[in-house]
């Protein structure tokens, strides 16, 4: 699902604006913080290694149809987390 970028000037900000025709607000905010290394950055595929407080590891994102993307944890069995 395509979403708008979240600005980093106020990392504690939470947007509670109603979305579409949904009658209640959906809280959006920054879920995790950390660093990343981009291993591959192309038009159809992006591979990154994430080192966050909540999420870490190697992930691949790839385009499906139109503007939709999938994300896949590429950790193989027995591989240690970062």
N, C-alpha and C positions, 0 to 999 in steps of 0.2 A: 504494500500500500504506500503510495507516495504521500509524503508529509512535508510541511514547510520546515526550513532550517530553524534550529533553536539558537538564538544569539548567546554568546558566552560572556557578555558584559556583566550579566547578573546570574551567576550559576544557581542561585537559590530561588529564582523566579519560577512560578508555576502558573501556566495559563489555564484558566477555567472557563473559557469562552465556549458557548454551545456550538457544536459542529453540525453542519447540514441541517436537517430537519429534526435532529434529536432534541427533545424537550429539556434534557438536563445537561449540565456542563460535564465535560470530560477533562479531568485534570491531566495536564501534560507538563513535564519538567525534565531536567537532566537526571538520568537514572544512575549513571556511573561516571567516574572520571579516571583518567590514567594516560598512558602513552600507547603509541602504535608504531609499527614498522610496516610500510607497504612493500610487499615482495613482488607484486605484479599489479599494474594499474592500466587496464585497457578499456576499450569501448564496451566490451561484452563481459569481461571478467575482472574482478578486483580480489586480490588475496592479501590479507593483512594478518599480522600477529599482534594481538591485543594484550595489554598488561594493565588491567583495571582493578579497582577495589572489589568489584563483584564479578567481573567477567574477564577471563583470560584464555589464551590459546590462539591457534591458527584457524582463520575463517576464510572461506571463499564466498564471494557474492557473484551471482551471474544473472544476466538478463533473461527473463522468460518471454513475455509478449508485451509489446509496447513499452510502457514505462515501469512495468512490474519487475522486481528483482527477488531472487531467492538468496538465502544465506545458509551456509553449511559449515558445521564444525568439522575440520579435516583431521582431527586427532585420530590416530589409528590405535587399536587396542595395545595396551602396554606402554604407550607414549606418556611421558610425564607432563603435567601442566607446568606453565611458567610460574 
